[in-house]
């Protein structure tokens, strides 16, 4: 069976792999798997190809007898929030999240608004392989209808999770970088309704992402880093293309590392709950564990990827969860990475604690974290992982195999993990000081390259 779904949906380059025939095959497969007794919701991000791919999807579903509710252009978490509220039994989001503009794809959502299970994805992949193309007689053709209330439902849901009056009393000045993405219809409105004085950057939808690259890394946010201190903003907030992430900038223009904000919001959630579980992937800094331990919190580690984090959060009734890339999950609203909810939660924290973002983060643990990649042909990923495991076992290393190989050393750790979407191996390393973290990352890179050489594939 052909593997189509990566860590977060299908993502391919438009016009090469992601063509109209390919999209139609995937849509037909989804039509054969989605339940017929309830509507299928369809939404999309701001990419140039998204409306056209959504039309293929909606039309194929309707011709297979499904009633389709189009939620339109919205952030991924807004679509997820709306799925159970419009009574849908399944949903598909046309998005490639933070990928470059030439990419697009499909993300499947279950009736409860959570990301579809791997079992469901496998059923779709099997249906694609056998060329499933369900159709019905003319009298049973379904319908396509629009729902324009999705943004408002979502915003009301977020506002119910925070102290709107207390945030409004602070009159925060916020620099918001929408990145020309799907947050444009929602995040500026949210900040306005929270009483913030907002200056918006890249605040129109443009699927070519002309303002900056879609992923909100420090390297891509130069304009926002300069804007925040220049206008006297209290903080900056930036989203990725489908707005399931939020990253933050201090008043002095300093970029806040994702793991630091994750630790701060996790600590706040645990402190307010009087204890509880926080769920993060194995790639996460130990700063989270140290931040929540004094308040009775414990960490559960999972495989990398929000589906794994979400499933564990539900199982352990976690009070918070997320990833160190800005994908933060506030379970009071929904079990989904949510950039706008994370922004509101950060403002709520600042309003309760008083002071600046720098003040709130001052005593949050922080360790140097180094990330690298090594090219690795996709067919070699599993062989390389096995070879690395053999080499590390011979060396007597303490290894966690939750996802890839997390190797513990006296001063820190490094993680070797194949990417779920690209032909690369990811290496992450953390230690108490930058030099040690760099040395551990170098050890990880060296291990991957040596193992590749043993397999006959130099890197």
Residue, then its C-alpha position, 0 to 999 in steps of 0.5 A: x500500500x502506498x504511504x500518502x499521509x505524513x506526520x500531518x496529512x498529505x503534502x505534495x508539490x502542486x503541478x508535479x505530484x499534486x495534480x488534478x487527477x491525483x486530487x480527484x483520486x484522493x477525493x474519491x478515496x475519501x468519499x468512499x471512507x467518509x460516513x454517508x449519514x452526516x455531512x462532510x465539512x471542507x475548509x481551506x487555507x490561503x494558498x493559491x491552489x487551495x480554492x481549486x483543490x477544494x472545488x475538486x474535493x467538494x464536487x467529488x464528494x457531492x457526486x458520491x452522494x455526500x452533503x458537503x458543508x464548505x467552511x471556507x478560508x479559515x485557520x486549521x484550528x478554526x475548521x477543527x473547532x467547527x466540525x462537531x458544531x456543524x454536525x459533520x461526520x468527517x472533514x477535510x482541510x486543504x492545506x500544507x501548513x507552513x510548507x513553501x507556497x508550491x506545496x498543498x495537501x489534504x488533512x483529514x479530521x474526525x467527527x470530534x474535530x480531532x485529526x483522523x486516526x492512522x487507521x482512517x488514513x490507511x483506509x484512504x490510502x488503500x482506497x486510493x490504491x484500488x482506485x475507489x471512485x464512488x458515484x450515485x445516480x442523478x437523483x441521489x447526488x449530494x449538495x454543496x452548501x456554504x457556512x459563513x459563521x465558522x470564524x464567529x463560532x471560533x472566536x466566541x469559543x476562544x473568548x470564553x476561555x480567557x478573562x476578556x475584561x482583565x486583558x482589555x484593561x491592560x490595553x496591550x499594544x501588539x504587533x501581529x504578523x499574519x504571514x499572509x496566511x489563514x489567520x487574516x480572517x480571525x486573529x486581527x478580530x480576536x485581538x480587537x475584541x480583547x481590547x488590544x491596540x494592534x498593528x498588523x503585518x502581512x495582513x492580507x491573504x496571498x498564497x505566494x507568501x510575499x511578506x515572508x516564508x510561511x514558517x514562523x522561525x526567527x530567521x523568517x521574522x526579521x520585519x516583526x523583530x524590528x517592528x515590535x520595539x519600533x512601535x513600542x509594542x508589548x509583544x509580537x505574535x506570528x502565525x504560520x500559513x494555516x495558523x495552528x502555530x503562534x510564536x512570540x517576540x518580547x518588547x525588546x525585539x527578542x525572539x522567544x524560543x518555542x520551547x520557552x513559551x511552551x514551558x511558560x504556558x505549561x507551568x501556568x496551566x499546571x499551577x492554575x490546575x493545582x497539578x496535572x499532566x502536560x504532554x509533549x513529544x520526545x524532541x522537547x526540551x527538559x525545560x518543560x519538565x523542570x518548569x512544571x515539577x514544583x507545581x505538581x506537574x508531570x510530563x508524558x512524552x510521545x512520538x513527534x507530531x500533534x496527532x500523537x500528542x493529542x491522543x495522549x492528552x485525551x488519554x491522560x486528561x492533560x491540562x496542557x500540551x504542544x510542540x516546541x515549534x509554536x504548536x500549543x494545545x489548550x484543551x479547554x477549547x479543543x485538542x488541537x494546535x491552535x495559534x489564536x488560542x495560544x495568543x489569547x492564553x499568552x495575553x491572559x497570562x500577562x494580564x494576570x501576572x502583570x509586567x512584561x513578557x520578559x518578566x514572565x519568562x525570566x524564571x522559566x528554565x532554558x537550555x541550549x537546543x541545537x537542530x540539524x538535518x542530514x539528507x537521507x533517501x526515503x527508502x533507506x530511512x528504516x534501514x538507517x534507523x536500525x543500523x544506528x540502533x545497532x551502533x548505539x547498542x554496541x556502545x552501551x548508550x542509554x537510548x529511548x525509542x519512543x520516536x527514533x533514537x533519543x540518546x542520553x549522555x551525562x550532560x544532555x541528550x541528542x535525538x536521531x529521527x527520520x522526517x515524516x515528510x522529507x528525505x532527511x534525518x533530523x538531529x536535535x541536541x540539548x545540554x546545559x551549555x551551548x558548547x556541550x549541546x553543539x558537541x552532542x549535535x555533532x555526535x548525532x550528525x556524525x553517527x548518521x553520516x557514518x551509518x549512511x556510509x555503511x549502507x552505501x549512501x554517502x551524505 
